[in-house]
Amino acid sequence: MRRGNQTSTFEFLLWGLSEQPQQQHILFLLFLCMYLVTVAGNLLIVLAIVTDVRLHTPMYFFLASLSCDDILFTSTTVPKALVNIHTQSRTISYAGCLAQLYFFLTFGDMDIFLLATMAYDRFVAICHPLHYMTIMSFRRCSFLVAACWMLTNLVAVIHTFLIFCLSFCSKKVIPDFFCDLGPLMKIACSETRINELVLLFLGGAVILIPFLLILVSYIRIVSAILRVPSAQGRGKAFSTCGSHLAVVVLCFGTVIKAYLCPSSSSSNAVVEDTAAAVMYTVVTPLLNPFIYSLRNKDMKGTLVRILRGKVSFSWGQ
């Protein structure tokens, strides 16, 4: 089908979360609960950081940015999946699919970039503590977040434009519950070699460069911590990185499983790919607030006060 005719009436069919009719009601309730908990948990993290002056530090500034991004990231895919389950319709318009792809790539890559920025923040805090507030000024932190947004938007625009240039046959089934690069390239009727090369090099860089930055940061961090003479000092230093390291392992583990592990075109492979996509797009944003709140005494105390109604806005004081 010509690309010009696709923008008005063309629709895709999403494979969805399951083809078993008896599972739809359970899946709807499960994913609705997971989505609500994800949004509520990340909103509580943002609210805690805004309302507690003790949390007005670079580390929590990046954490608030990560929580906002997680809300937007999971909202890109889950609401549409819930609507499709509720209405028993698997369709998504061509324009809607491209829009979902663009926002999914933007917010998904932003997660990775923010984790690399947070690793740099921990590196400065532990390896250069005397110059920490000078190096990680509010202006520099804002610049780093803005740079992450610009880079992720650029990457998303390139990938979305290349998908827009492809041709698709009528009523093709996307083997996933949302529009992603790999599934869309699989069902394209035109040549996808350029898309595959760009995905390999640009997509690989988006994952590999932040991962290497995180790895180098933690090598330097561990080296600095091991030079601390007291066991108590080493334990305190490690504790400040524990939550971030747990989220890094969770995020990159699910990304590698979802995008770097090869899969076939069989129905079992589709189920496995969908499960990996659910882990990356739903489970990771769901667990992030629990990881950061349960391992952080200041955050835990502020969240308890918020839940008890003892909260006051102290930003800028």
Salt bridges, closest charged atoms under 4 A:
GLU11 OE1 - LYS171 NZ 3.32
ASP52 OD2 - ARG54 NH2 2.88
ASP52 OD2 - ARG305 NH2 3.06
ASP121 OD2 - ARG122 NH2 2.99
GLU191 OE2 - ARG193 NE 3.98
